[in-house]
Amino acid sequence: MKAVIQNGFGDPGVLVLGDVECPEINENEVLIKTAFTSVNYADIKSRKGTKASGDFPFTLGLDAAGTIVEAGESSGFVVGDRVIAFPIGGSYAEYVKANKQLAFKIPDSLSFEQAAAMPTVSILSSFLLHEIGQVKKSDTIVIHSGAGGVGTMLVQLAKLAGVETVIATVGNLRKEQYVKSAGADLVCTYDSFAEEVLQYTHNQGAHVIFDSVAGEITSRSLECLRLYGTLVQFGNSSGRAGHFKTSDVHSSCRNVKGFSLGTTRKHRPELLGPAANKVIDLFSAGKVKLPIARIFDLRHAGKAHELIESRDYEGKVLIKV
């Protein structure tokens, strides 16, 4: 079968289309004919070597949408089931295998394109909002990187849940209208968000802040987090560690929570089923959606990475397999 193979770390040129053996499954796994896979920022970090070991060759990709062509006896699936999944061994490939706990049925009414856009960002967003952040309708929340895939989903899910005030940040105000169309009440740049949040909340600050950027954004977030507020830290797209002092939290009764979808897939996959089923229902009913920025052929995976790194896009970038 065809797959995008990586034999070393580096620029998008290290992603090469080649031939590999089709995966073999056990009784608890399924084999999926991939229709589409999405490109996530974690793929960029893995390609560069900042998020992966040097055990070459390997194939990138966190999620996929497609059709089951072989089902293990104990998997609970049958051939022909349409699914989204978090595959074992990467998803930039014609066929992928997944554990039964990390594959989820989708209805015929949901297109593979929209299904492929959703697994990582929507399941993560639902879990962050409801389980980690435990956001209430009366809250004021801040969502960093509001124009990204997770940001777009967090904004939509928060407004759908009736959250009173949703503030989002962007790197460039050219993306302001896009983020507001998703439901954000206020859009700020990273340079001014702390001051604008305090002004908007009459110096009270936000109840919950979702931070996937880290670096100085983490410390600036604490500047506008109210007493008893929660900072949810779930990434470091800036490539820099965020810092805070114990005095930033104990005297103000604020707390910092961390979450990793990758860690949860590996160690507590059973936790993701309810969130997956919830967002599948929402997408199927048309209550939320993810704009597709662009679709690339499998052989052009490197160009998809170039677009992601440019940050000059809105919505999700997909690869057609």
C-alpha positions as CSV (number, residue, x, y, z in Angstrom):
1,M,0.0,0.0,0.0
2,K,1.0,3.6,-0.4
3,A,2.0,5.7,2.6
4,V,4.0,8.8,3.3
5,I,7.3,7.7,4.9
6,Q,9.7,9.8,6.9
7,N,13.3,8.6,7.2
8,G,14.7,11.6,9.0
9,F,13.8,14.9,10.7
10,G,13.7,18.1,8.7
11,D,11.7,20.3,6.4
12,P,8.6,19.1,4.5
13,G,10.9,17.5,1.9
14,V,11.5,14.6,4.2
15,L,7.9,13.4,3.6
16,V,8.1,10.9,0.8
17,L,5.4,8.7,-0.8
18,G,6.4,5.1,-0.8
19,D,5.3,1.5,-0.6
20,V,4.9,-0.3,2.8
21,E,3.2,-3.5,3.9
22,C,-0.5,-3.3,4.9
23,P,-1.0,-3.5,8.7
24,E,-2.1,-6.8,10.3
25,I,-4.7,-6.6,13.0
26,N,-5.5,-8.6,16.1
27,E,-8.9,-9.5,17.5
28,N,-9.4,-6.1,19.2
29,E,-8.4,-4.0,16.2
30,V,-9.9,-2.9,12.9
31,L,-8.3,-2.3,9.5
32,I,-9.6,0.9,7.8
33,K,-9.4,2.0,4.2
34,T,-8.5,5.7,4.7
35,A,-10.6,8.2,2.8
36,F,-9.2,11.4,4.4
37,T,-6.8,12.3,7.2
38,S,-6.3,15.7,8.8
39,V,-3.0,17.6,9.3
40,N,-2.5,18.7,12.9
41,Y,0.2,21.0,14.3
42,A,1.5,18.0,16.3
43,D,2.5,16.5,12.9
44,I,4.7,19.4,12.2
45,K,6.5,19.0,15.6
46,S,6.9,15.3,15.0
47,R,8.3,15.9,11.5
48,K,10.9,18.3,12.9
49,G,11.9,16.0,15.7
50,T,10.6,18.1,18.6
51,K,7.8,15.6,19.5
52,A,9.1,12.2,18.3
53,S,12.1,9.8,18.7
54,G,14.3,8.9,15.8
55,D,12.9,5.4,15.2
56,F,12.8,5.5,11.4
57,P,11.0,5.0,9.2
58,F,7.7,6.2,10.4
59,T,4.4,7.6,9.1
60,L,2.8,10.7,10.6
61,G,-0.9,11.4,11.2
62,L,-3.1,11.4,14.3
63,D,-6.5,10.7,12.9
64,A,-8.4,9.3,9.9
65,A,-11.9,8.8,8.5
66,G,-12.7,5.8,6.3
67,T,-14.4,2.4,6.0
68,I,-13.6,-0.8,7.9
69,V,-12.4,-3.5,5.5
70,E,-11.4,-6.0,8.2
71,A,-12.7,-6.3,11.8
72,G,-11.2,-8.3,14.7
73,E,-13.5,-10.8,16.3
74,S,-13.7,-8.9,19.6
75,S,-13.7,-5.4,18.0
76,G,-17.5,-4.9,17.9
77,F,-17.3,-3.6,14.3
78,V,-18.2,-5.2,11.0
79,V,-16.8,-4.7,7.5
80,G,-18.4,-1.7,5.9
81,D,-18.7,0.4,9.0
82,R,-17.9,4.1,8.4
83,V,-15.6,5.3,11.2
84,I,-13.3,8.0,12.5
85,A,-10.3,6.7,14.3
86,F,-6.9,7.4,16.0
87,P,-4.8,4.8,14.2
88,I,-1.8,2.9,15.4
89,G,1.3,3.9,13.5
90,G,0.2,7.0,11.6
91,S,-2.6,7.9,9.2
92,Y,-0.9,9.3,6.1
93,A,-1.5,5.9,4.5
94,E,-4.0,4.0,2.3
95,Y,-4.8,1.6,5.1
96,V,-4.6,2.1,8.9
97,K,-5.3,0.0,11.9
98,A,-6.9,1.1,15.1
99,N,-7.8,-0.3,18.5
100,K,-11.5,-0.8,19.1
101,Q,-11.5,1.8,21.9
102,L,-10.1,4.4,19.5
103,A,-12.5,3.9,16.5
104,F,-16.0,5.4,16.5
105,K,-18.8,4.8,14.1
106,I,-20.2,7.7,12.0
107,P,-23.5,7.9,10.2
108,D,-23.9,7.9,6.4
109,S,-25.2,11.5,6.6
110,L,-21.7,12.7,7.7
111,S,-19.3,13.2,4.8
112,F,-15.8,11.8,5.1
113,E,-14.3,15.2,4.6
114,Q,-16.1,16.7,7.6
115,A,-15.6,13.6,9.6
116,A,-11.8,13.7,8.9
117,A,-11.6,17.3,10.1
118,M,-13.1,16.5,13.4
119,P,-11.5,13.7,15.5
120,T,-8.5,15.4,17.1
121,V,-9.8,18.9,17.4
122,S,-13.4,18.2,18.3
123,I,-13.0,15.4,20.8
124,L,-10.2,17.3,22.4
125,S,-12.3,20.5,22.6
126,S,-15.3,18.8,24.1
127,F,-13.1,17.1,26.7
128,L,-11.3,20.4,27.5
129,L,-14.5,22.4,27.8
130,H,-16.7,20.0,29.8
131,E,-14.3,17.7,31.7
132,I,-11.2,19.7,32.3
133,G,-12.4,23.4,32.3
134,Q,-15.8,22.5,33.7
135,V,-17.1,25.7,32.1
136,K,-20.4,27.1,33.3
137,K,-22.9,29.2,31.3
138,S,-22.2,32.3,33.4
139,D,-18.4,32.1,32.8
140,T,-16.2,34.4,30.8
141,I,-13.6,32.3,29.0
142,V,-10.5,33.0,26.9
143,I,-9.5,30.7,24.0
144,H,-6.0,31.2,22.6
145,S,-5.3,30.5,18.9
146,G,-9.0,31.0,18.2
147,A,-8.6,30.6,14.4
148,G,-7.0,27.2,14.7
149,G,-8.9,23.9,14.6
150,V,-9.1,23.5,18.3
151,G,-9.9,27.2,18.8
152,T,-12.7,27.1,16.2
153,M,-14.2,24.1,17.9
154,L,-13.9,25.4,21.4
155,V,-15.6,28.7,20.4
156,Q,-18.5,26.8,18.7
157,L,-18.9,24.3,21.5
158,A,-18.8,27.0,24.2
159,K,-21.5,29.1,22.5
160,L,-23.6,26.0,21.9
161,A,-23.4,25.2,25.6
162,G,-24.7,28.7,26.3
163,V,-21.4,30.2,27.7
164,E,-22.1,33.9,28.3
165,T,-18.8,35.5,27.1
166,V,-16.2,33.9,24.8
167,I,-13.0,35.8,24.1
168,A,-10.6,34.5,21.6
169,T,-7.0,35.5,20.6
170,V,-5.4,35.5,17.2
171,G,-2.0,36.3,15.8
172,N,-3.4,38.7,13.2
173,L,-6.7,40.6,13.3
174,R,-7.3,39.6,9.6
175,K,-8.7,36.5,11.2
176,E,-11.1,38.4,13.5
177,Q,-14.2,38.0,11.3
178,Y,-13.6,34.3,10.9
179,V,-13.4,33.8,14.6
180,K,-16.4,36.0,15.3
181,S,-18.4,34.0,12.7
182,A,-17.7,30.9,14.9
183,G,-19.3,32.7,17.8
184,A,-16.6,34.7,19.6
185,D,-17.8,37.8,21.4
186,L,-14.5,39.5,21.4
187,V,-11.3,38.9,19.4
188,C,-7.9,40.2,20.6
189,T,-4.3,39.8,19.5
190,Y,-1.7,38.1,21.7
191,D,-0.1,41.5,22.3
192,S,-3.2,43.1,23.9
193,F,-5.4,40.3,25.2
194,A,-4.6,40.6,28.9
195,E,-5.5,44.3,29.0
196,E,-8.6,43.8,26.9
197,V,-9.8,40.9,29.0
198,L,-9.5,43.0,32.2
199,Q,-11.2,45.9,30.6
200,Y,-14.0,43.8,29.2
201,T,-14.6,42.1,32.6
202,H,-14.2,45.3,34.7
203,N,-10.9,44.2,36.1
204,Q,-12.3,40.9,37.4
205,G,-10.6,38.7,34.7
206,A,-11.7,35.5,33.0
207,H,-13.0,32.4,34.8
208,V,-11.3,29.9,32.5
209,I,-8.4,30.3,30.0
210,F,-7.5,27.7,27.4
211,D,-3.8,27.9,26.5
212,S,-2.3,25.8,23.7
213,V,0.5,28.4,23.0
214,A,2.6,28.5,26.3
215,G,5.7,30.7,26.4
216,E,4.9,34.2,27.5
217,I,1.2,33.7,26.8
218,T,1.0,31.5,29.9
219,S,2.3,34.3,32.2
220,R,0.2,36.9,30.5
221,S,-2.9,34.7,30.9
222,L,-2.4,34.6,34.6
223,E,-2.4,38.4,34.6
224,C,-6.1,38.3,33.5
225,L,-7.3,35.2,35.3
226,R,-9.7,36.0,38.1
227,L,-9.7,34.7,41.7
228,Y,-10.6,31.0,41.8
229,G,-10.1,30.9,38.0
230,T,-8.6,28.0,36.0
231,L,-5.9,28.0,33.5
232,V,-6.1,24.9,31.2
233,Q,-2.8,24.2,29.6
234,F,-2.9,21.7,26.7
235,G,0.0,22.6,24.3
236,N,3.0,24.7,23.5
237,S,2.7,25.7,19.8
238,S,5.1,28.6,20.5
239,G,7.8,26.0,21.2
240,R,8.6,27.6,24.5
241,A,7.7,26.5,28.0
242,G,5.3,28.6,30.0
243,H,6.2,29.6,33.6
244,F,4.3,30.6,36.7
245,K,5.2,30.9,40.4
246,T,3.5,29.0,43.2
247,S,2.5,32.5,44.5
248,D,0.6,33.0,41.3
249,V,-1.9,30.3,42.4
250,H,-2.1,29.7,46.1
251,S,-2.9,33.2,47.4
252,S,-5.4,33.8,44.6
253,C,-7.0,30.4,44.8
254,R,-6.5,29.9,41.1
255,N,-5.5,26.6,39.6
256,V,-3.6,25.2,36.6
257,K,-4.8,22.0,34.9
258,G,-2.9,20.2,32.2
259,F,-4.3,17.8,29.5
260,S,-2.9,15.8,26.7
261,L,-5.0,14.0,24.1
262,G,-2.0,11.9,23.2
263,T,-1.4,10.8,26.8
264,T,-5.1,10.0,27.2
265,R,-5.3,8.0,24.0
266,K,-2.3,5.9,25.3
267,H,-3.2,5.5,28.9
268,R,-7.0,6.1,29.3
269,P,-8.6,5.6,25.9
270,E,-11.9,4.6,27.5
271,L,-12.4,8.2,28.6
272,L,-12.7,9.5,25.0
273,G,-15.8,7.5,23.9
274,P,-18.5,9.8,25.5
275,A,-16.8,12.9,24.0
276,A,-16.5,11.3,20.6
277,N,-20.1,10.2,20.5
278,K,-21.2,13.7,21.6
279,V,-19.4,15.6,18.9
280,I,-20.3,13.0,16.2
281,D,-24.0,13.7,17.0
282,L,-23.4,17.5,16.9
283,F,-21.7,17.3,13.5
284,S,-24.3,15.0,12.1
285,A,-27.1,17.3,13.2
286,G,-25.3,20.3,11.7
287,K,-25.0,22.1,15.0
288,V,-21.3,22.6,14.6
289,K,-19.0,22.4,11.6
290,L,-15.3,22.8,10.7
291,P,-14.4,24.8,7.6
292,I,-12.1,23.0,5.3
293,A,-9.2,25.3,4.3
294,R,-7.7,23.0,1.6
295,I,-7.4,19.4,0.6
296,F,-4.1,17.9,-0.7
297,D,-3.4,14.6,-2.3
298,L,-1.4,12.1,-0.3
299,R,1.7,12.7,-2.5
300,H,1.6,16.3,-1.6
301,A,1.7,15.9,2.2
302,G,4.7,18.1,2.3
303,K,2.8,21.0,0.7
304,A,0.1,20.5,3.3
305,H,2.7,20.9,6.0
306,E,4.0,24.1,4.4
307,L,0.5,25.6,4.6
308,I,0.1,24.7,8.2
309,E,3.5,26.2,9.0
310,S,2.6,29.4,7.2
311,R,-0.4,29.8,9.5
312,D,-2.1,31.5,6.5
313,Y,-5.3,29.5,6.6
314,E,-8.6,29.2,8.4
315,G,-10.1,25.9,9.4
316,K,-8.7,22.4,8.8
317,V,-6.2,21.1,6.3
318,L,-6.9,17.6,5.0
319,I,-5.1,15.0,3.0
320,K,-7.1,12.8,0.5
321,V,-5.8,9.3,0.4
